[in-house]
Amino acid sequence: MKCKKFLSIPVLAVFLLMGFVYYITVFVFIEDWVGLQSSAGSLNALIFTFMASLCVFSFFVCVVTDPGHVPSSYAPDVEGTGGSDQESDKNGEQLKQCDKCHAFKPPRAHHCRVCGRCVLRMDHHCIWINNCVGFWNYKAFFTLVLYATIGSIYSTVMLISCAFQMDFTGRLALKVFYIFCGAPTVALSSTLATLLGWHVYLITHNMTTIEYYEGTRAAWLARKSGLNYRHPFDVSAYKNITSVLGSNMLKWFCPTAVSHLRDGINFPTSHDS
């Protein structure tokens, strides 16, 4: 079943894009800049290959890892939780009942219309990995974006370095080829860097994309009432980061190092501290 997740046009498109960027970086940009046979060329090719390998590995983990489903036996530990979308005063959290699954869902869980189920700590459904980004694969998704950003920026640097020493005088075809190869690389770098910055912000504030937009509305309603709103799961920058990446900094950039994750149901809140 997990292998079938790769049989998706967006997923195959990602593989093609990775292959395209790798080929033009190593066999075009680095080769034309210093040559693959030189020590500088071999070193740069080795570094980029290592980065590309980490990116592909993170991508595989994102695709095959279940983001987290609500256990069938789950029930909120609150008396009198009756109607749909009722709030509980326990730790300031919301305990809800999913109208589509007809079952209770824990805090931070949301129903995915594509997957047809509730996902623990759901961030969003990503067509490029043919999977939801949730509790168990969010770290892999973050490392994927990180390595892809570094790799695309590295490729852009190789492109610029090569272009500066190339003589395009009277070589229109070569100039068009470099523009054709370089334009998607530059566009990819800026897009991924923006996405990386967005998720760094979310991690440091212990938010998901869904919670950010929910919090924006909650903050607006609170201001109208003369109150202050604070995201309940924002405990501190360090605790927020370690809750996602782990306390061991050496394992922060390993997408499969998730032993620090618990059940995806209970989360510390600012009311606990």
C-alpha positions, 0 to 999 in steps of 0.5 A: 500500500505504501508503494502505491503512494509513489504512483502519483503524478505530483510525486513523479514530478518531484522525482523528475525535478530532483533529477533535472536539478541534480543533472544540470548542477553536476554535469553542466554547471560544475563541469563547465565551471571547474571540471568534474575531474578537478579536485574542486569539481569532485568536492563540489559534486560530492557535497551536492550529491550528499545533500541531494541524497538527504533530500531524497531520503527525507522525501521517501520518509514523508511519503511512506510515513503515516502522519498519525491517526486517531485511535478508535478507542480515543475518548476525551477525559472530560465529563459532559462533552456532548455536542460537536465542536464543544469547548472544554476548560481543561488546560484551555484546550478544545475537545471536539467531535468530528462530524464526518468521522462521528467520533471524538478527536483530540486537540490539534487533530483535524479532518482531512477531506482527501485522506477521509480521516482525522489526522493528529496535529495536522499541518496540511495535506501535501499533494507533492508527497501524496500524504498529509503532513501531521504528527509523525512525518512533520519532522521529515517534511521540515528536513525535506524543505531544509535540504531542498532549500540548501540544495537549490541554493547550492545549485544557484551558486554553481550556476552563477559561478559558471555563468560569470566565467562563460563567454556567451559572445556569439553563442545564443544557443548556449545563452538560451540553454543556461537561461532555460536551466537556471530559471527554474533553479532560481525560482525553486530556491526563492520558493523553498527559502520562503517555505522554509522560513514559514515553517521555522516560524511555525516551529518556534511558535509551536503552531501548524499551518491550520492553527496559524489561520485559526489563531489569526481569527481568534486573535481578531475576535479577542481584540474586538472584545478587548482581550489578548490571545495567545496560542495555547501550545506556545510554551517557549521557543526552545521547548517548541523546537525540541517538541518537534525536532527533539532535545538531541541537536545531533538528531535534529536533521535526521528525519527518522529520529522521532523517538521523542514524540509521544502519542500525538494526543496530549500536548503541554500548554502555556496553562501548565507552566 
